[in-house]
């Protein structure tokens, strides 16, 4: 396990940070203190130590050790357990990368747990430092900073996906576009949107649960901020749904365009095949082994050439006028 990151706030002021886990109970002994602990890839012994000090439920500790949970908020008698994901979109691969984080939420302690060493926890800390006027709200302030950071990441990913879908739409009707690449790209984008939906949709219920009065977590001053996060989750969810439908439409439109182009090609090939059938029929007639008018005469040769050229030209003009070739 990496060295834990720790902070202690007293009455909204940062009074200590970087202290060892053993000092958590000492800080919590002060009624005015709120403690944050971040654990990266903790072992069972590390979490057991915190569980004993904070009175964490065994099931919540087990979920934090295993991770790979769906976004959720579990309520226990004296604390909450949060599971959530950050999202990063890569325009080059059209793929979405997720990083899971869990959090134990008590009255005066906020413990975050993640296995990914690249999880941007420093960005979350910077989000807290940018709003020192809210720090007096204790754990609710820390929880809001984490959720606000995650939801802002959803918006950035959805916005990037929107740009990719628009670019894909513009490629649909380009005459020399690589249709196979367009189809593969649209499929990759749709798959990324499905994954994002799995992450964002449950977050709506998570934030909605926090807004409920019976949770008794949010001070009145923080309620509007959590309501703002909830509105952002709804907007990100609606945007994701519309983009998923749009990506599906692009995929279907691409298939329809390929079908139309194949129909046009088939129509042109059929038209030229009909024209080629004329000289085939005439030369076949003149190739009979029985006498016919003009048999073994120069006039017969000229008449067959004239028929071939005339009928072929007539068919070509007729098909061209009807836009068949």
VOMI-144609 format. One record per atom (N, C-alpha, C): residue in three letters; x, y, z. Coordinates in steps of 0.05 Angstrom, whole numbers, padded with zeros to 5 digits, always signed. Example, Ala and Ser with C-alpha at 12.3 -4.5 7.8 and 13.67 -1.06 7.14 Angstrom:
ala+00264-00114+00156 ala+00246-00090+00156 ala+00264-00066+00156 ser+00257-00045+00142 ser+00273-00021+00143 ser+00258+00001+00157 
//
This chain:
unk+00017-00024+00000 unk+00000+00000+00000 unk+00018+00025+00000 unk+00009+00045-00016 unk+00023+00070-00016 unk+00019+00085+00011 unk+00036+00104+00016 unk+00032+00120+00040 unk+00005+00134+00040 unk-00011+00130+00060 unk-00037+00142+00061 unk-00035+00173+00061 unk-00055+00185+00048 unk-00057+00215+00049 unk-00078+00221+00070 unk-00071+00240+00087 unk-00089+00247+00110 unk-00091+00277+00113 unk-00114+00285+00123 unk-00119+00313+00130 unk-00137+00315+00154 unk-00133+00337+00169 unk-00151+00342+00192 unk-00160+00371+00190 unk-00186+00375+00191 unk-00198+00401+00192 unk-00210+00406+00220 unk-00206+00430+00230 unk-00219+00438+00255 unk-00235+00464+00250 unk-00261+00462+00253 unk-00279+00485+00248 unk-00274+00498+00221 unk-00270+00481+00201 unk-00267+00490+00174 unk-00239+00498+00166 unk-00219+00497+00184 unk-00192+00504+00178 unk-00174+00478+00177 unk-00157+00477+00157 unk-00138+00455+00155 unk-00116+00458+00176 unk-00116+00439+00195 unk-00097+00442+00217 unk-00074+00421+00216 unk-00078+00400+00201 unk-00057+00380+00199 unk-00061+00363+00174 unk-00039+00353+00163 unk-00041+00335+00140 unk-00016+00318+00139 unk-00018+00294+00126 unk+00004+00276+00124 unk+00011+00261+00149 unk-00007+00260+00168 unk-00002+00246+00193 unk-00007+00216+00189 unk+00005+00199+00205 unk+00001+00170+00202 unk-00028+00161+00211 unk-00035+00137+00202 unk-00062+00127+00209 unk-00065+00124+00239 unk-00044+00118+00253 unk-00046+00114+00282 unk-00056+00140+00296 unk-00053+00163+00283 unk-00061+00188+00296 unk-00090+00196+00290 unk-00104+00179+00274 unk-00131+00186+00267 unk-00149+00188+00292 unk-00147+00168+00309 unk-00163+00167+00333 unk-00157+00191+00351 unk-00132+00200+00351 unk-00124+00223+00368 unk-00138+00248+00358 unk-00138+00251+00331 unk-00152+00275+00320 unk-00182+00274+00324 unk-00193+00250+00322 unk-00222+00247+00325 unk-00231+00251+00354 unk-00212+00249+00373 unk-00218+00254+00401 unk-00226+00283+00405 unk-00217+00300+00387 unk-00225+00329+00389 unk-00252+00331+00374 unk-00273+00340+00389 unk-00300+00341+00378 unk-00303+00359+00354 unk-00285+00378+00351 unk-00287+00398+00330 unk-00272+00390+00305 unk-00260+00366+00304 unk-00243+00358+00282 unk-00258+00339+00262 unk-00251+00342+00237 unk-00260+00324+00216 unk-00235+00313+00202 unk-00234+00287+00197 unk-00211+00274+00186 unk-00217+00262+00159 unk-00197+00266+00140 unk-00199+00252+00114 unk-00174+00234+00112 unk-00179+00209+00103 unk-00158+00190+00098 unk-00162+00178+00070 unk-00140+00177+00055 unk-00141+00165+00028 unk-00122+00141+00028 unk-00133+00117+00021 unk-00117+00093+00020 unk-00116+00083-00009 unk-00092+00078-00019 unk-00088+00068-00046 unk-00079+00039-00044 unk-00095+00020-00055 unk-00090-00009-00054 unk-00083-00018-00025 unk-00102-00013-00007 unk-00096-00021+00021 unk-00098-00051+00025 unk-00085-00061+00045 unk-00087-00089+00052 unk-00110-00092+00072 unk-00116-00117+00077 unk-00138-00123+00096 unk-00132-00113+00124 unk-00107-00115+00132 unk-00100-00105+00159 unk-00103-00075+00162 unk-00097-00060+00140 unk-00100-00031+00142 unk-00129-00023+00145 unk-00146-00036+00129 unk-00175-00029+00131 unk-00187-00039+00158 unk-00177-00061+00167 unk-00187-00071+00193 unk-00181-00052+00216 unk-00157-00040+00214 unk-00149-00020+00234 unk-00168+00004+00234 unk-00174+00014+00209 unk-00192+00037+00207 unk-00221+00029+00215 unk-00228+00004+00207 unk-00255-00005+00214 unk-00259-00006+00244 unk-00238-00014+00258 unk-00240-00016+00287 unk-00242+00012+00300 unk-00227+00031+00289 unk-00227+00058+00300 unk-00253+00073+00294 unk-00264+00068+00269 unk-00287+00083+00260 unk-00313+00068+00263 unk-00312+00042+00270 unk-00336+00026+00273 unk-00349+00020+00246 unk-00333+00013+00226 unk-00343+00007+00199 unk-00354-00021+00198 unk-00375-00024+00182 unk-00388-00050+00179 unk-00371-00069+00163 unk-00371-00095+00170 unk-00354-00115+00156 unk-00361-00117+00127 unk-00387-00115+00119 unk-00394-00117+00091 unk-00383-00093+00075 unk-00384-00069+00087 unk-00373-00046+00073 unk-00343-00049+00070 unk-00329-00059+00090 unk-00300-00064+00088 unk-00294-00084+00066 unk-00311-00105+00064 unk-00307-00126+00044 unk-00311-00114+00016 unk-00331-00097+00012 unk-00335-00084-00014 unk-00312-00066-00021 unk-00300-00052-00001 unk-00278-00034-00007 unk-00253-00050-00014 unk-00250-00074-00003 unk-00226-00090-00010 unk-00229-00102-00038 unk-00253-00111-00045 unk-00257-00124-00071 unk-00262-00104-00094 unk-00275-00082-00087 unk-00283-00062-00107 unk-00299-00075-00129 unk-00297-00065-00154 unk-00314-00075-00177 unk-00343-00076-00169 unk-00352-00055-00155 unk-00380-00052-00148 unk-00394-00034-00168 unk-00420-00036-00170 unk-00435-00016-00185 unk-00437+00010-00169 unk-00439+00033-00181 unk-00442+00058-00165 unk-00466+00055-00146 unk-00461+00060-00121 unk-00483+00056-00101 unk-00477+00072-00076 unk-00497+00074-00059 unk-00494+00086-00032 unk-00508+00067-00013 unk-00492+00054+00004 unk-00504+00035+00024 unk-00505+00050+00051 unk-00527+00045+00064 unk-00532+00058+00090 unk-00529+00037+00112 unk-00512+00044+00132 unk-00509+00027+00156 unk-00517+00044+00180 unk-00517+00031+00203 unk-00528+00044+00227 unk-00514+00071+00233 unk-00488+00072+00230 unk-00474+00096+00238 unk-00455+00107+00216 unk-00457+00097+00192 unk-00441+00108+00170 unk-00453+00100+00143 unk-00442+00113+00122 unk-00450+00107+00095 unk-00426+00096+00080 unk-00432+00080+00059 unk-00411+00069+00042 unk-00418+00077+00013 unk-00400+00091+00000 unk-00403+00101-00027 unk-00385+00086-00046 unk-00395+00078-00069 unk-00379+00067-00091 unk-00385+00083-00116 unk-00364+00093-00129 unk-00367+00110-00152 unk-00343+00107-00171 unk-00346+00119-00195 unk-00325+00117-00215 unk-00319+00144-00228 unk-00293+00147-00234 unk-00286+00170-00251 unk-00284+00159-00280 unk-00288+00177-00299 unk-00289+00170-00327 unk-00269+00187-00343 unk-00254+00173-00360 unk-00236+00187-00379 unk-00240+00177-00407 unk-00244+00195-00426 unk-00249+00187-00454 unk-00225+00193-00470 unk-00217+00173-00487 unk-00194+00176-00505 unk-00204+00179-00534 unk-00201+00203-00546 unk-00211+00208-00573 unk-00196+00190-00593 unk-00171+00183-00588 unk-00157+00166-00608 unk-00169+00138-00611 unk-00175+00126-00588 unk-00185+00099-00589 unk-00216+00098-00587 unk-00228+00120-00581 unk-00257+00122-00577 unk-00266+00105-00553 unk-00247+00100-00535 unk-00252+00083-00512 unk-00255+00099-00487 unk-00270+00088-00468 unk-00274+00100-00441 unk-00259+00084-00420 unk-00244+00098-00404 unk-00230+00085-00382 unk-00243+00094-00356 unk-00248+00075-00338 unk-00261+00081-00313 unk-00241+00074-00290 unk-00244+00089-00268 unk-00227+00084-00245 unk-00246+00085-00220 unk-00246+00063-00206 unk-00265+00061-00183 unk-00254+00073-00158 unk-00272+00085-00142 unk-00265+00095-00116 unk-00287+00089-00097 unk-00280+00081-00073 unk-00300+00076-00051 unk-00295+00096-00029 unk-00316+00101-00013 unk-00313+00120+00009 unk-00330+00111+00032 unk-00318+00113+00056 unk-00333+00109+00081 unk-00340+00137+00092 unk-00365+00141+00099 unk-00374+00168+00107 unk-00386+00166+00135 unk-00373+00178+00154 unk-00383+00179+00182 unk-00388+00209+00189 unk-00397+00213+00213 unk-00403+00241+00221 unk-00378+00259+00220 unk-00355+00248+00226 unk-00331+00265+00227 unk-00307+00252+00213 unk-00311+00232+00197 unk-00289+00220+00182 unk-00298+00214+00153 unk-00280+00218+00135 unk-00285+00212+00107 unk-00261+00197+00096 unk-00265+00171+00090 unk-00243+00153+00082 unk-00247+00145+00053 unk-00229+00151+00035 unk-00230+00142+00007 unk-00211+00119+00002 unk-00220+00100-00014 unk-00204+00076-00020 unk-00205+00072-00050 unk-00182+00067-00062 unk-00180+00061-00091 unk-00156+00044-00096 unk-00158+00027-00117 unk-00135+00010-00124 unk-00118+00022-00146 unk-00130+00040-00162 unk-00116+00052-00185 unk-00097+00074-00175 unk-00071+00070-00178 unk-00052+00091-00168 unk-00055+00117-00184 unk-00067+00115-00208 unk-00070+00139-00225 unk-00096+00154-00220 unk-00112+00144-00201 unk-00136+00159-00195 unk-00129+00188-00187 unk-00142+00207-00199 unk-00134+00236-00194 unk-00143+00247-00167 unk-00134+00234-00146 unk-00142+00244-00119 unk-00131+00271-00113 unk-00108+00278-00126 unk-00097+00305-00121 unk-00115+00327-00133 unk-00129+00319-00155 unk-00148+00338-00167 unk-00172+00342-00148 unk-00180+00321-00134 unk-00202+00323-00114 unk-00193+00342-00092 unk-00168+00338-00082 unk-00158+00355-00061 unk-00157+00385-00070 unk-00149+00389-00095 unk-00149+00416-00106 unk-00177+00428-00107 unk-00197+00411-00113 unk-00225+00420-00112 unk-00233+00429-00084 unk-00224+00414-00064 unk-00230+00422-00036 unk-00217+00449-00030 unk-00191+00451-00038 unk-00176+00475-00031 unk-00188+00500-00046 unk-00202+00496-00068 unk-00213+00518-00082 unk-00239+00529-00069 unk-00249+00515-00049 unk-00274+00524-00036 unk-00270+00524-00006 unk-00252+00539+00005 unk-00247+00538+00034 unk-00270+00549+00050 unk-00288+00565+00037 unk-00310+00576+00052 unk-00331+00555+00059 unk-00330+00531+00045 unk-00349+00510+00051 unk-00338+00489+00071 unk-00312+00492+00078 unk-00299+00471+00094 unk-00311+00469+00122 unk-00325+00489+00131 unk-00337+00488+00158 unk-00360+00468+00159 unk-00369+00458+00135 unk-00391+00439+00134 unk-00381+00410+00138 unk-00356+00407+00144 unk-00345+00381+00151 unk-00346+00360+00130 unk-00355+00336+00137 unk-00355+00313+00118 unk-00372+00319+00093 unk-00394+00333+00096 unk-00410+00340+00073 unk-00395+00356+00052 unk-00377+00373+00062 unk-00360+00389+00044 unk-00341+00370+00028 unk-00329+00351+00042 unk-00310+00332+00029 unk-00325+00315+00009 unk-00348+00305+00017 unk-00364+00288-00001 unk-00373+00303-00026 unk-00381+00328-00022 unk-00390+00344-00045 unk-00367+00349-00064 unk-00343+00354-00053 unk-00320+00359-00071 unk-00314+00335-00088 unk-00315+00311-00076 unk-00310+00286-00091 unk-00331+00282-00113 unk-00357+00284-00106 unk-00378+00280-00125 unk-00378+00301-00147 unk-00373+00325-00140 unk-00372+00347-00160 unk-00350+00342-00180 unk-00327+00333-00170 unk-00304+00327-00188 unk-00312+00304-00207 unk-00324+00283-00196 unk-00331+00260-00213 unk-00351+00268-00235 unk-00372+00283-00227 unk-00393+00290-00246 unk-00382+00309-00267 unk-00364+00327-00259 unk-00351+00345-00279 unk-00336+00328-00299 unk-00323+00306-00290 unk-00309+00288-00309 unk-00329+00275-00328 unk-00353+00269-00318 unk-00373+00257-00336 unk-00380+00277-00359 unk-00383+00302-00351 unk-00390+00322-00371 unk-00367+00325-00392 unk-00343+00325-00383 unk-00320+00327-00402 unk-00320+00304-00421 unk-00325+00280-00411 unk-00325+00256-00428 unk-00348+00257-00448 unk-00371+00265-00438 unk-00395+00266-00456 unk-00391+00287-00478 unk-00379+00310-00470 unk-00374+00331-00490 unk-00355+00321-00511 unk-00334+00307-00503 unk-00314+00296-00522 unk-00328+00276-00540 unk-00345+00259-00529 unk-00360+00240-00545 unk-00378+00253-00565 unk-00391+00275-00557 unk-00408+00290-00574 unk-00393+00300-00599 unk-00369+00310-00594 unk-00353+00320-00617 unk-00345+00297-00635 unk-00340+00274-00624 unk-00333+00251-00641 unk-00356+00241-00658 unk-00380+00242-00646 unk-00404+00234-00661 unk-00410+00253-00683 unk-00407+00279-00678 unk-00411+00300-00699 unk-00391+00296-00721 unk-00366+00290-00714 unk-00346+00286-00735 unk-00353+00261-00752 unk-00363+00241-00738 unk-00371+00217-00753 unk-00395+00222-00771 unk-00413+00239-00763 unk-00436+00246-00780 unk-00426+00260-00806 unk-00406+00277-00803 unk-00396+00292-00826 unk-00382+00273-00846 unk-00372+00250-00836 unk-00358+00232-00854 unk-00377+00213-00869 unk-00402+00212-00860 unk-00421+00193-00872 unk-00425+00198-00902 unk-00428+00223-00910 unk-00435+00229-00937 unk-00411+00238-00954 unk-00387+00235-00944 unk-00364+00241-00960 unk-00361+00219-00981 unk-00357+00226-01006 unk-00357+00206-01028 unk-00334+00186-01025 unk-00312+00193-01015 unk-00289+00175-01013 unk-00283+00167-00984 unk-00302+00168-00967 unk-00298+00160-00939 unk-00295+00130-00937 unk-00280+00122-00917 unk-00276+00093-00912 unk-00300+00084-00895 unk-00319+00071-00909 unk-00343+00063-00896 unk-00339+00042-00874 unk-00319+00025-00878 unk-00313+00005-00857 unk-00303+00019-00832 unk-00285+00039-00836 unk-00275+00054-00813 unk-00297+00069-00798 unk-00315+00081-00814 unk-00338+00095-00802 unk-00355+00076-00786 unk-00360+00053-00796 unk-00376+00033-00782 unk-00363+00024-00756 unk-00336+00019-00758 unk-00322+00010-00734 unk-00321+00032-00713 unk-00317+00057-00722 unk-00316+00079-00704 unk-00343+00084-00690 unk-00364+00082-00705 unk-00391+00086-00693 unk-00397+00064-00673 unk-00388+00039-00679 unk-00392+00017-00660 unk-00377+00022-00634 unk-00351+00031-00637 unk-00335+00037-00613 unk-00347+00059-00597 unk-00357+00080-00610 unk-00369+00102-00595 unk-00394+00093-00580 unk-00410+00077-00593 unk-00435+00067-00580 unk-00428+00049-00556 unk-00407+00033-00559 unk-00398+00016-00537 unk-00389+00034-00513 unk-00375+00055-00519 unk-00366+00074-00498 unk-00389+00087-00484 unk-00410+00094-00500 unk-00433+00107-00489 unk-00449+00088-00471 unk-00450+00063-00478 unk-00463+00043-00462 unk-00449+00040-00435 unk-00422+00040-00436 unk-00407+00038-00411 unk-00411+00063-00394 unk-00411+00086-00406 unk-00416+00111-00391 unk-00444+00110-00378 unk-00463+00100-00392 unk-00490+00099-00381 unk-00491+00081-00356 unk-00476+00060-00357 unk-00475+00042-00333 unk-00463+00056-00309 unk-00446+00075-00314 unk-00433+00090-00291 unk-00451+00113-00282 unk-00462+00128-00301 unk-00476+00153-00295 unk-00504+00147-00284 unk-00518+00128-00295 unk-00546+00123-00287 unk-00549+00117-00258 unk-00533+00099-00246 unk-00536+00095-00217 unk-00528+00119-00199 unk-00511+00137-00210 unk-00504+00160-00194 unk-00527+00178-00189 unk-00547+00178-00206 unk-00571+00194-00201 unk-00584+00185-00175 unk-00586+00159-00171 unk-00598+00149-00146 unk-00580+00155-00122 unk-00554+00153-00126 unk-00535+00159-00104 unk-00539+00187-00094 unk-00539+00207-00112 unk-00541+00235-00103 unk-00569+00240-00093 unk-00589+00228-00105 unk-00617+00231-00096 unk-00620+00221-00067 unk-00607+00199-00061 unk-00609+00188-00034 unk-00596+00208-00014 unk-00573+00220-00021 unk-00560+00239-00004 unk-00578+00263+00002 unk-00595+00270-00017 unk-00612+00293-00014 unk-00636+00288+00005 unk-00641+00263+00010 unk-00664+00256+00027 unk-00659+00266+00056 unk-00680+00275+00069 unk-00678+00286+00096 unk-00670+00265+00116 unk-00679+00240+00112 unk-00674+00220+00133 unk-00645+00210+00134 unk-00628+00219+00115 unk-00600+00211+00116 unk-00585+00227+00137 unk-00594+00252+00142 unk-00583+00269+00163 unk-00553+00273+00159 unk-00545+00277+00134 unk-00516+00282+00129 unk-00512+00311+00121 unk-00531+00322+00106 unk-00526+00348+00094 unk-00535+00371+00112 unk-00517+00389+00119 unk-00525+00414+00132 unk-00542+00431+00112 unk-00558+00449+00122 unk-00575+00465+00104 unk-00558+00481+00084 unk-00534+00489+00092 unk-00517+00505+00074 unk-00508+00489+00050 unk-00505+00462+00053 unk-00494+00445+00031 unk-00516+00434+00013 unk-00541+00435+00022 unk-00563+00423+00005 unk-00564+00434-00023 unk-00562+00461-00027 unk-00562+00471-00055 unk-00539+00461-00072 unk-00516+00456-00059 unk-00493+00447-00074 unk-00497+00418-00084 unk-00509+00401-00066 unk-00514+00374-00074 unk-00537+00373-00095 unk-00556+00392-00093 unk-00577+00394-00113 unk-00566+00401-00140 unk-00545+00418-00140 unk-00532+00425-00165 unk-00518+00401-00177 unk-00505+00385-00160 unk-00492+00360-00170 unk-00513+00342-00182 unk-00536+00340-00168 unk-00557+00322-00178 unk-00567+00332-00205 unk-00571+00358-00209 unk-00579+00368-00235 unk-00558+00362-00256 unk-00533+00364-00250 unk-00512+00358-00269 unk-00512+00328-00277 unk-00517+00311-00257 unk-00519+00283-00263 unk-00542+00277-00282 unk-00565+00290-00278 unk-00588+00287-00296 unk-00581+00296-00324 unk-00568+00319-00326 unk-00561+00330-00352 unk-00541+00311-00367 unk-00522+00301-00352 unk-00502+00283-00364 unk-00516+00257-00373 unk-00535+00248-00357 unk-00550+00223-00364 unk-00566+00228-00390 unk-00581+00250-00391 unk-00597+00256-00414 unk-00580+00259-00439 unk-00557+00273-00436 unk-00539+00277-00458 unk-00528+00250-00468 unk-00521+00233-00449 unk-00511+00206-00457 unk-00532+00190-00472 unk-00557+00191-00462 unk-00578+00177-00476 unk-00582+00187-00504 unk-00582+00213-00508 unk-00586+00224-00535 unk-00563+00217-00553 unk-00539+00217-00542 unk-00515+00210-00559 unk-00516+00181-00566 unk-00525+00164-00548 unk-00527+00135-00554 unk-00546+00130-00577 unk-00569+00144-00576 unk-00589+00142-00597 unk-00577+00152-00624 unk-00562+00175-00621 unk-00550+00187-00645 unk-00529+00168-00657 unk-00512+00156-00640 unk-00492+00137-00650 unk-00505+00113-00663 unk-00527+00104-00652 unk-00541+00082-00664 unk-00552+00090-00692 unk-00562+00115-00693 unk-00573+00125-00719 unk-00551+00127-00739 unk-00527+00136-00731 unk-00504+00138-00749 unk-00497+00110-00760 unk-00496+00090-00742 unk-00490+00063-00750 unk-00510+00053-00770 unk-00536+00057-00764 unk-00557+00048-00783 unk-00556+00064-00809 unk-00551+00090-00807 unk-00549+00106-00832 unk-00526+00097-00849 unk-00504+00090-00836 unk-00481+00081-00852 unk-00487+00055-00867 unk-00501+00037-00853 unk-00509+00012-00866 unk-00529+00018-00889 unk-00547+00037-00884 unk-00567+00044-00905 unk-00553+00056-00930 unk-00533+00073-00924 unk-00518+00086-00946 unk-00503+00065-00962 unk-00490+00046-00948 unk-00477+00024-00962 unk-00496+00008-00979 unk-00520+00003-00968 unk-00540-00012-00984 unk-00549+00004-01008 unk-00552+00030-01005 unk-00560+00047-01028 unk-00538+00048-01050 unk-00514+00050-01041 unk-00491+00050-01060 unk-00490+00023-01075 unk-00495+00002-01060 unk-00494-00025-01074 unk-00517-00026-01094 unk-00540-00015-01087 unk-00563-00015-01106 unk-00556+00000-01131 unk-00543+00023-01127 unk-00535+00040-01150 unk-00516+00025-01168 unk-00496+00012-01156 unk-00476-00003-01171 unk-00490-00026-01186 unk-00508-00040-01172 unk-00522-00063-01185 unk-00539-00053-01208 unk-00552-00030-01205 unk-00568-00019-01226 unk-00551-00012-01251 unk-00527+00000-01246 unk-00510+00007-01268 unk-00499-00017-01282 unk-00491-00037-01266 unk-00480-00062-01278 unk-00502-00076-01295 unk-00527-00076-01285 unk-00549-00088-01299 unk-00554-00073-01325 unk-00552-00046-01325 unk-00556-00030-01349 unk-00535-00037-01370 unk-00510-00037-01362 unk-00489-00044-01382 unk-00491-00073-01391 unk-00500-00090-01373 unk-00504-00118-01382 unk-00526-00120-01403 unk-00547-00104-01401 unk-00568-00103-01421 unk-00557-00093-01448 unk-00540-00072-01446 unk-00528-00062-01471 unk-00510-00083-01484 unk-00494-00097-01468 unk-00476-00117-01479 unk-00492-00141-01490 unk-00517-00145-01480 unk-00533-00167-01491 unk-00541-00163-01520 unk-00542-00137-01528 unk-00550-00131-01556 unk-00530-00143-01576 unk-00504-00135-01575 unk-00486-00147-01594 unk-00484-00178-01591 unk-00487-00188-01567 unk-00486-00217-01563 unk-00509-00230-01578 unk-00533-00218-01576 unk-00556-00230-01590 unk-00552-00229-01621 unk-00543-00205-01630 unk-00540-00202-01659 unk-00519-00220-01671 unk-00495-00220-01658 unk-00474-00238-01668 unk-00482-00267-01666 unk-00498-00274-01646 unk-00508-00301-01644 unk-00526-00308-01666 unk-00544-00289-01675 unk-00562-00293-01697 unk-00547-00297-01723 unk-00526-00279-01727 unk-00511-00282-01752 unk-00491-00305-01752 unk-00488-00318-01729 unk-00471-00341-01728 unk-00485-00367-01734 unk-00509-00366-01743 unk-00524-00391-01750 unk-00510-00405-01774 unk-00513-00431-01774 unk-00501-00447-01796 unk-00522-00453-01818 unk-00542-00436-01820 unk-00562-00438-01841 unk-00563-00412-01857 unk-00570-00413-01882 unk-00571-00388-01898 unk-00592-00369-01887 unk-00586-00343-01889 unk-00605-00322-01880 unk-00600-00299-01898 unk-00617-00279-01899 unk-00613-00255-01916 unk-00586-00242-01909 unk-00569-00240-01930 unk-00543-00228-01926 unk-00522-00248-01919 unk-00529-00274-01920 unk-00510-00295-01913 unk-00486-00295-01932 unk-00462-00295-01921 unk-00437-00295-01937 unk-00434-00270-01955 unk-00448-00248-01947 unk-00446-00224-01963 unk-00435-00201-01946 unk-00423-00182-01960 unk-00411-00159-01946 unk-00433-00142-01933 unk-00456-00141-01946 unk-00479-00125-01936 unk-00489-00136-01909 unk-00488-00162-01906 unk-00496-00174-01881 unk-00478-00165-01858 unk-00453-00163-01864 unk-00434-00154-01843 unk-00440-00126-01835 unk-00443-00108-01855 unk-00449-00080-01849 unk-00475-00077-01834 unk-00495-00092-01842 unk-00521-00090-01828 unk-00519-00099-01799 unk-00504-00120-01794 unk-00501-00129-01766 unk-00486-00108-01749 unk-00466-00096-01761 unk-00451-00075-01747 unk-00469-00051-01741 unk-00485-00044-01760 unk-00504-00021-01757 unk-00524-00027-01735 unk-00535-00052-01735 unk-00554-00059-01714 unk-00542-00059-01687 unk-00517-00069-01685 unk-00504-00069-01659 unk-00500-00041-01648 unk-00489-00023-01665 unk-00483+00004-01657 unk-00509+00019-01651 unk-00529+00016-01669 unk-00554+00031-01666 unk-00569+00023-01641 unk-00573-00003-01638 unk-00589-00012-01614 unk-00574-00007-01588 unk-00547-00010-01588 unk-00532-00005-01564 unk-00533+00025-01557 unk-00531+00042-01577 unk-00532+00071-01572 unk-00560+00078-01562 unk-00581+00066-01574 unk-00608+00072-01565 unk-00613+00064-01536 unk-00603+00040-01529 unk-00606+00031-01501 unk-00590+00049-01482 unk-00566+00057-01490 unk-00549+00074-01473 unk-00563+00100-01468 unk-00574+00113-01489 unk-00588+00139-01485 unk-00613+00136-01468 unk-00627+00114-01472 unk-00652+00109-01457 unk-00645+00105-01427 unk-00625+00089-01421 unk-00617+00084-01393 unk-00605+00109-01381 unk-00590+00125-01397 unk-00578+00149-01386 unk-00600+00170-01379 unk-00620+00172-01396 unk-00641+00191-01390 unk-00657+00184-01365 unk-00660+00158-01360 unk-00674+00149-01336 unk-00656+00146-01312 unk-00630+00154-01315 unk-00611+00153-01293 unk-00607+00124-01283 unk-00606+00105-01302 unk-00601+00078-01295 unk-00571+00070-01297 unk-00556+00087-01311 unk-00527+00083-01314 unk-00513+00110-01310 
//
